[in-house]
Amino acid sequence: MNYLQMSKEELLSEKNVLEAKYSEYKGEGLCLNMARGKPSAEQLAVSKPMLDVVNSDTECTVDGIDCLNYGVLDGIPSVKKMFADILDVTPDEVFVGGNSSLNLMFDTISCFMTTGISGCEPWIKQGGVKFLCPVPGYDRHFGITEYYGIEMINVPMTSEGPDMDMVEKLVSEDEKIKGIWCVPKYSNPTGVTFSDETVRRFARLKPAAPDFRIMWDNAYAIHDVTDNGDKLLSLMDECKKNGNEDLPIMFASTSKITFPGAGVAVFACSENNMKVLKKRYNFQTIGFDKINMLRHALYLKDSNGLIEYMKKHKAMLAPKFECVLSYLDSEVKDTGTAKWETPNGGYFVSVDVMDGTAKEVVRLCSEAGVVLTGAGATYPYGKDPKDSNIRIAPSFPSVEELEKAMQIFCVCVKLAAVNKLIA
């Protein structure tokens, strides 16, 4: 029953049916949350034994390093090796920080704003610098750039990744463009993984600005939710083939692997970039929490242990993604009121509802007890030009809660669309 092909009388009849269902849901007094990509209590419980691996009897010298004392700015070697394997870089190219990759991204932008890179003036002295932002994208990336007053330029996401024709043209013509935000595997929120050709085109970029950098936030590098997980080509390897190893700054963490509040975060980059960033961190800290690094190293052991460990998360997340997608397929697909990707991993399902109705869908859901990320959050400055994109985060609720939340969501999508079509 495609709403776009219905007469006004048919739409009015459908509206009455939807409003009756909606009123029933409102009367249930529900409180369901699909707003942020938080691990569930069950996911966090899987990591709790890690808290027991370090105690007063533990040998805290590892890799010849006393984890109880000062020193080792860039992290203990075993954790560097673990992440090097995941990010397809060498251990020397990895810097281990605190618990938050977002913090490392913020510091990196701050460093380039105040210190500069590649022998260039600090960005703050260059005036009016810009960043490319694939959309829909990650609101916290946009928040960092907006905080520093960097102009953001929307670049449409495709099924292969960002529109590379647009990226190549813009960065080659405008030396004020200093970077681009990327979530290359299971992108937030679309779930798209960049194709091999997209990665190769990134590696071959010829920016007008010598201080242009690719902010490669590989947050979901090993976060599969199906048995046929996506494969991401190594950006660093491709950049080295093209003499462009200074282009990428790569980020990752265990925030959605162990504990969001007590994980381990890293960045990886070339020797030239590392010198600049290490100089900043050398003034900022004597070293990050090596006991927490040790805890992760002892519990996860290595990259193979890390990947094996993630199968436990997949077992919990897969039914939740299946729930969301099955309701969209059964309740919305035939109406022609929305479209979405079917991701093989990550933490989100991105839904494009009928243009001009996303805010209304979020409002209707909220009044019926379902909390969603605000409409517009997946675009710079919170402004979705089509008012169409909504990000669903299935991880935190139980499957039973998700079923109810998706029933309400689907009714709200259809009700908002019907009202718009009638108007």
WOHUHU-V608556 format. One record per residue. N is the residue number from 1. RES is the residue in one small letter. PHI is phi in whole degrees, 0 to 359 (NA if undefined). OMEGA is omega in whole degrees, -180 to 180 (NA if undefined). BURIAL is + if it has 24 or more other ideal C-beta (glycine too) atoms within 12 Angstrom, else -. Layout:
[[N | RES | PHI | OMEGA | BURIAL] [N | RES | PHI | OMEGA | BURIAL]]
This chain:
[[1 | m | NA | -178 | -] [2 | n | 281 | -177 | -] [3 | y | 298 | -177 | +] [4 | l | 291 | -178 | -] [5 | q | 255 | -176 | -] [6 | m | 272 | 174 | -] [7 | s | 285 | 179 | -] [8 | k | 297 | 179 | -] [9 | e | 296 | 178 | -] [10 | e | 295 | 179 | -] [11 | l | 295 | 179 | +] [12 | l | 296 | 177 | -] [13 | s | 294 | 178 | -] [14 | e | 296 | 178 | +] [15 | k | 300 | 180 | +] [16 | n | 299 | 179 | -] [17 | v | 296 | -178 | -] [18 | l | 294 | -180 | +] [19 | e | 295 | 177 | +] [20 | a | 294 | 178 | -] [21 | k | 297 | -179 | +] [22 | y | 299 | 179 | +] [23 | s | 298 | 177 | -] [24 | e | 298 | -180 | -] [25 | y | 297 | 179 | +] [26 | k | 299 | -178 | -] [27 | g | 285 | -178 | -] [28 | e | 277 | 178 | -] [29 | g | 61 | -176 | -] [30 | l | 281 | 174 | +] [31 | c | 216 | -176 | -] [32 | l | 239 | -173 | +] [33 | n | 235 | 173 | +] [34 | m | 237 | -171 | +] [35 | a | 273 | -173 | +] [36 | r | 236 | -178 | +] [37 | g | 279 | 179 | +] [38 | k | 266 | 172 | +] [39 | p | 299 | 179 | +] [40 | s | 284 | 177 | +] [41 | a | 301 | 179 | -] [42 | e | 294 | 177 | -] [43 | q | 295 | -180 | +] [44 | l | 296 | -178 | +] [45 | a | 297 | 179 | -] [46 | v | 300 | -177 | +] [47 | s | 269 | -175 | +] [48 | k | 303 | 178 | -] [49 | p | 301 | 178 | -] [50 | m | 297 | 180 | +] [51 | l | 292 | -177 | -] [52 | d | 265 | -173 | -] [53 | v | 279 | 176 | +] [54 | v | 239 | 176 | +] [55 | n | 215 | -175 | -] [56 | s | 293 | 179 | -] [57 | d | 265 | -176 | -] [58 | t | 287 | 172 | -] [59 | e | 286 | -173 | -] [60 | c | 262 | 172 | +] [61 | t | 259 | -178 | -] [62 | v | 225 | -178 | +] [63 | d | 56 | -179 | -] [64 | g | 76 | -176 | -] [65 | i | 245 | 175 | +] [66 | d | 277 | -176 | -] [67 | c | 288 | 180 | +] [68 | l | 274 | -171 | -] [69 | n | 247 | 177 | -] [70 | y | 297 | 168 | -] [71 | g | 106 | -180 | -] [72 | v | 63 | -176 | +] [73 | l | 301 | -171 | +] [74 | d | 260 | 172 | +] [75 | g | 101 | -176 | +] [76 | i | 282 | -173 | +] [77 | p | 303 | -177 | +] [78 | s | 294 | 178 | +] [79 | v | 285 | 176 | +] [80 | k | 300 | 180 | +] [81 | k | 294 | 180 | +] [82 | m | 303 | -178 | +] [83 | f | 283 | 177 | +] [84 | a | 300 | 178 | +] [85 | d | 295 | -178 | +] [86 | i | 290 | -175 | +] [87 | l | 266 | -179 | +] [88 | d | 59 | 175 | +] [89 | v | 227 | 176 | +] [90 | t | 266 | 179 | +] [91 | p | 304 | 179 | +] [92 | d | 294 | -179 | -] [93 | e | 268 | -177 | +] [94 | v | 252 | 174 | +] [95 | f | 238 | -180 | +] [96 | v | 263 | -178 | +] [97 | g | 249 | -179 | +] [98 | g | 274 | -174 | +] [99 | n | 268 | -169 | +] [100 | s | 233 | 174 | +] [101 | s | 291 | 176 | +] [102 | l | 300 | 177 | +] [103 | n | 299 | 179 | +] [104 | l | 294 | 177 | +] [105 | m | 295 | 179 | +] [106 | f | 300 | 180 | +] [107 | d | 296 | -180 | +] [108 | t | 294 | 177 | +] [109 | i | 297 | 178 | +] [110 | s | 300 | 180 | +] [111 | c | 298 | -178 | +] [112 | f | 290 | 176 | +] [113 | m | 293 | -171 | +] [114 | t | 256 | -176 | -] [115 | t | 245 | -177 | +] [116 | g | 91 | -177 | +] [117 | i | 210 | 179 | +] [118 | s | 59 | 178 | +] [119 | g | 74 | -179 | -] [120 | c | 269 | 174 | +] [121 | e | 298 | 173 | -] [122 | p | 307 | -177 | +] [123 | w | 303 | -177 | +] [124 | i | 295 | 180 | -] [125 | k | 270 | -178 | -] [126 | q | 275 | 175 | -] [127 | g | 74 | 173 | -] [128 | g | 65 | 179 | -] [129 | v | 285 | -172 | +] [130 | k | 227 | 176 | +] [131 | f | 225 | 173 | +] [132 | l | 272 | -177 | +] [133 | c | 230 | 174 | +] [134 | p | 301 | -177 | +] [135 | v | 229 | -2 | +] [136 | p | 292 | -176 | +] [137 | g | 216 | -172 | +] [138 | y | 270 | -174 | +] [139 | d | 300 | -178 | +] [140 | r | 286 | 171 | +] [141 | h | 299 | -179 | +] [142 | f | 295 | 179 | +] [143 | g | 296 | 178 | +] [144 | i | 299 | -177 | +] [145 | t | 295 | 179 | +] [146 | e | 295 | 180 | -] [147 | y | 303 | -178 | -] [148 | y | 270 | 176 | +] [149 | g | 72 | 179 | -] [150 | i | 276 | 179 | +] [151 | e | 292 | -179 | +] [152 | m | 252 | -179 | +] [153 | i | 243 | -180 | +] [154 | n | 290 | 172 | +] [155 | v | 235 | -177 | +] [156 | p | 296 | 171 | +] [157 | m | 275 | 174 | +] [158 | t | 241 | 178 | +] [159 | s | 289 | 179 | -] [160 | e | 257 | -173 | +] [161 | g | 123 | 179 | +] [162 | p | 299 | 176 | +] [163 | d | 296 | -172 | +] [164 | m | 287 | 174 | +] [165 | d | 300 | -180 | -] [166 | m | 292 | 180 | +] [167 | v | 300 | -178 | +] [168 | e | 300 | -179 | +] [169 | k | 296 | -176 | -] [170 | l | 295 | -175 | +] [171 | v | 288 | -180 | +] [172 | s | 280 | -174 | -] [173 | e | 256 | -170 | -] [174 | d | 232 | -178 | -] [175 | e | 286 | 176 | -] [176 | k | 280 | 178 | +] [177 | i | 281 | -171 | +] [178 | k | 253 | -179 | +] [179 | g | 183 | 176 | +] [180 | i | 215 | 175 | +] [181 | w | 273 | 177 | +] [182 | c | 220 | 164 | +] [183 | v | 245 | -163 | +] [184 | p | 285 | 180 | +] [185 | k | 239 | -177 | +] [186 | y | 51 | -173 | +] [187 | s | 310 | 174 | +] [188 | n | 271 | 11 | +] [189 | p | 252 | -167 | +] [190 | t | 287 | -177 | +] [191 | g | 81 | -180 | +] [192 | v | 286 | 171 | +] [193 | t | 255 | -177 | +] [194 | f | 299 | 179 | +] [195 | s | 291 | 178 | -] [196 | d | 303 | -178 | -] [197 | e | 294 | 176 | -] [198 | t | 298 | 179 | +] [199 | v | 298 | 180 | +] [200 | r | 296 | 179 | +] [201 | r | 292 | 173 | +] [202 | f | 299 | -177 | +] [203 | a | 292 | -179 | +] [204 | r | 263 | -178 | +] [205 | l | 304 | 176 | +] [206 | k | 236 | -176 | -] [207 | p | 292 | 173 | +] [208 | a | 294 | -180 | -] [209 | a | 267 | 177 | +] [210 | p | 295 | 179 | -] [211 | d | 259 | 174 | +] [212 | f | 286 | 180 | +] [213 | r | 224 | 174 | +] [214 | i | 266 | 179 | +] [215 | m | 272 | -168 | +] [216 | w | 260 | -175 | +] [217 | d | 272 | -175 | +] [218 | n | 272 | -173 | +] [219 | a | 293 | -174 | +] [220 | y | 241 | -174 | +] [221 | a | 303 | -177 | +] [222 | i | 232 | -174 | +] [223 | h | 257 | 178 | +] [224 | d | 284 | 171 | +] [225 | v | 236 | 174 | +] [226 | t | 230 | 180 | -] [227 | d | 281 | 178 | -] [228 | n | 247 | -179 | -] [229 | g | 299 | -180 | +] [230 | d | 288 | 175 | +] [231 | k | 247 | 180 | -] [232 | l | 247 | 178 | +] [233 | l | 295 | -179 | +] [234 | s | 287 | 178 | +] [235 | l | 294 | -178 | +] [236 | m | 297 | 178 | +] [237 | d | 300 | -179 | -] [238 | e | 293 | 178 | +] [239 | c | 296 | 179 | +] [240 | k | 297 | 178 | -] [241 | k | 298 | -176 | -] [242 | n | 256 | -178 | -] [243 | g | 67 | -176 | -] [244 | n | 242 | -174 | +] [245 | e | 296 | 178 | +] [246 | d | 280 | -176 | +] [247 | l | 296 | -171 | +] [248 | p | 270 | 163 | +] [249 | i | 242 | -172 | +] [250 | m | 254 | -177 | +] [251 | f | 227 | 175 | +] [252 | a | 198 | 177 | +] [253 | s | 198 | 174 | +] [254 | t | 259 | -176 | +] [255 | s | 303 | 178 | +] [256 | k | 251 | 177 | +] [257 | i | 240 | 178 | +] [258 | t | 250 | -180 | +] [259 | f | 235 | 177 | +] [260 | p | 303 | -178 | +] [261 | g | 270 | -177 | -] [262 | a | 209 | 178 | +] [263 | g | 268 | 177 | +] [264 | v | 231 | -179 | +] [265 | a | 242 | -180 | +] [266 | v | 220 | 161 | +] [267 | f | 232 | 179 | +] [268 | a | 224 | -177 | +] [269 | c | 195 | 179 | +] [270 | s | 289 | 179 | +] [271 | e | 300 | -179 | -] [272 | n | 297 | 178 | -] [273 | n | 294 | -178 | +] [274 | m | 298 | 180 | +] [275 | k | 301 | -179 | -] [276 | v | 293 | -177 | +] [277 | l | 290 | 178 | +] [278 | k | 296 | 179 | +] [279 | k | 300 | 178 | -] [280 | r | 295 | -177 | +] [281 | y | 293 | 178 | +] [282 | n | 296 | 176 | -] [283 | f | 272 | -173 | -] [284 | q | 276 | -177 | -] [285 | t | 206 | 173 | +] [286 | i | 273 | 178 | -] [287 | g | 163 | 179 | +] [288 | f | 273 | -172 | +] [289 | d | 291 | -178 | +] [290 | k | 284 | 175 | +] [291 | i | 296 | 178 | +] [292 | n | 292 | 175 | +] [293 | m | 299 | 179 | +] [294 | l | 299 | 179 | +] [295 | r | 304 | 180 | +] [296 | h | 293 | -179 | +] [297 | a | 296 | -179 | +] [298 | l | 290 | -175 | +] [299 | y | 278 | -177 | +] [300 | l | 272 | 175 | +] [301 | k | 75 | -178 | -] [302 | d | 200 | -176 | +] [303 | s | 295 | 177 | +] [304 | n | 295 | 176 | -] [305 | g | 296 | 179 | +] [306 | l | 296 | -180 | +] [307 | i | 294 | 178 | -] [308 | e | 296 | 179 | -] [309 | y | 299 | -178 | +] [310 | m | 291 | 176 | +] [311 | k | 296 | 178 | -] [312 | k | 293 | 178 | +] [313 | h | 293 | -180 | +] [314 | k | 301 | -179 | +] [315 | a | 298 | 180 | -] [316 | m | 274 | -176 | +] [317 | l | 277 | -175 | +] [318 | a | 305 | -180 | +] [319 | p | 297 | -180 | +] [320 | k | 287 | 176 | +] [321 | f | 295 | 178 | +] [322 | e | 299 | 179 | +] [323 | c | 298 | -180 | +] [324 | v | 301 | -176 | +] [325 | l | 291 | -180 | +] [326 | s | 293 | 178 | -] [327 | y | 291 | 177 | +] [328 | l | 298 | -179 | +] [329 | d | 294 | -174 | -] [330 | s | 278 | -172 | -] [331 | e | 256 | -171 | +] [332 | v | 241 | -170 | +] [333 | k | 310 | -175 | -] [334 | d | 288 | -178 | -] [335 | t | 279 | -179 | +] [336 | g | 71 | -176 | -] [337 | t | 261 | -179 | +] [338 | a | 198 | 174 | +] [339 | k | 218 | -175 | +] [340 | w | 200 | 173 | +] [341 | e | 269 | 173 | +] [342 | t | 247 | -173 | +] [343 | p | 282 | 174 | +] [344 | n | 267 | -179 | +] [345 | g | 181 | -178 | +] [346 | g | 91 | -175 | +] [347 | y | 229 | -171 | +] [348 | f | 220 | 167 | +] [349 | v | 238 | -178 | +] [350 | s | 263 | -178 | +] [351 | v | 241 | 173 | +] [352 | d | 260 | 178 | +] [353 | v | 276 | -180 | +] [354 | m | 303 | -180 | +] [355 | d | 310 | 177 | -] [356 | g | 84 | -177 | -] [357 | t | 236 | -175 | +] [358 | a | 300 | -180 | +] [359 | k | 298 | -180 | +] [360 | e | 292 | 178 | +] [361 | v | 298 | 179 | +] [362 | v | 298 | 179 | +] [363 | r | 296 | -180 | -] [364 | l | 299 | 179 | +] [365 | c | 299 | -179 | +] [366 | s | 300 | -180 | +] [367 | e | 292 | 178 | -] [368 | a | 263 | 174 | +] [369 | g | 94 | 179 | +] [370 | v | 245 | -178 | +] [371 | v | 267 | 176 | +] [372 | l | 239 | 170 | +] [373 | t | 300 | -177 | +] [374 | g | 303 | 175 | +] [375 | a | 299 | -178 | +] [376 | g | 97 | -176 | +] [377 | a | 297 | -177 | +] [378 | t | 272 | 178 | +] [379 | y | 231 | 176 | +] [380 | p | 307 | 179 | +] [381 | y | 63 | 180 | -] [382 | g | 69 | -175 | -] [383 | k | 243 | 174 | +] [384 | d | 276 | -174 | +] [385 | p | 299 | 179 | -] [386 | k | 259 | -175 | -] [387 | d | 48 | -174 | +] [388 | s | 229 | -171 | +] [389 | n | 269 | 176 | +] [390 | i | 229 | 179 | +] [391 | r | 259 | 177 | +] [392 | i | 258 | 179 | +] [393 | a | 247 | -174 | +] [394 | p | 276 | -165 | +] [395 | s | 291 | -169 | +] [396 | f | 283 | -178 | +] [397 | p | 289 | 171 | +] [398 | s | 285 | 178 | -] [399 | v | 299 | 180 | +] [400 | e | 297 | 177 | -] [401 | e | 294 | 179 | +] [402 | l | 297 | 180 | +] [403 | e | 302 | 179 | +] [404 | k | 294 | -179 | +] [405 | a | 298 | -179 | +] [406 | m | 288 | 174 | +] [407 | q | 300 | 180 | +] [408 | i | 292 | -179 | +] [409 | f | 303 | -178 | +] [410 | c | 296 | 176 | +] [411 | v | 297 | -179 | +] [412 | c | 293 | 177 | +] [413 | v | 300 | -177 | +] [414 | k | 289 | -180 | +] [415 | l | 294 | 178 | +] [416 | a | 297 | 180 | +] [417 | a | 292 | 179 | +] [418 | v | 300 | -180 | +] [419 | n | 299 | 180 | +] [420 | k | 291 | -179 | +] [421 | l | 294 | 178 | +] [422 | i | 293 | -179 | -] [423 | a | 293 | NA | -]]
